[in-house]
C-alpha cells in the first residue's frame, strides 16, 4: 500500500528509471536493486527488491521507498512491506498515478533498476498492538491489502488466533487478482500452508463490476451481511480483533463501527482491540 501522490509537479510517465543512476551515499536510505515487476491492471502493480542483510521489520510495518528527483534529492512515499519477515527479498504493492511525482516513474521500473529503501520500518498494523483474541479481521480496500500480505504469511498470526479473516474490497474484479494469487500461494506455502488452509478465510467484494459479492464491506458490516456470509457472530470485543488498512473512508467508517461495538483502539505502547495505519491511506 502506498500513500497517494500529491498533485504538484507531475513527472511525464515516459520518464525512464536509469540503472545505476542513484548515488551510492543515500544517507538514511540504502540503494536496492529491482528483482521483479508484475502489472495487474492499468492502476496496480507489484515489485520486488533486494533486502539488506541488516534490514529487520515486523509483519505489517511500512517503510519509505523512493527515487531521486532531477536535483538529486530523494522523492519518497510510505509503502507497506508486503513480504513476510522471513523472506530474503522485499515485496511491495502499488497504485499507479499518471501525474503522481513518484508512481508515474515508479510504475516503469524494470529488473536491474535501482530504488531507495528507508532504513527504519515502522507502523501500527502489527500483532504487538493487539490484545489476544479468538478471531482476527483484516479489513482492506485496494492496495490496503499489502500489509496483510505480510501478516498472513507470519506463523505468529496463526499461533495467536483461531481464525483469520481477510476482506478485500475493490472497484473491479481484475483488482482482486493480487489478493487471490496471494492467498493461493499462502495456502500452498511449505512453512505456513497447513495453518493458513485451516484458519485463513478470504472474503472479496467489488463495488463497480458485477461479481459473486457486490458492495462495500462497511455496508455489509453495518447490516450484518458480512457475518452471515462468513458464518460467524457479529463483532465482539471479548473475542474479536480488527486491523484496518485502505482508503480514508474505509478507515473512518470501520473505526466508527469498532467504536460502536465498544472496541478500544490499540497501539504499540498500549495493545487493545483494533488498529489503523494512520501514516497514510490508499485509494480504493
Order of alpha helices (4+ residues) and beta strands (2+ residues): beta-beta-beta-beta-beta-alpha-beta-beta-alpha-alpha-beta-alpha-alpha-beta-alpha-alpha-beta-alpha-beta
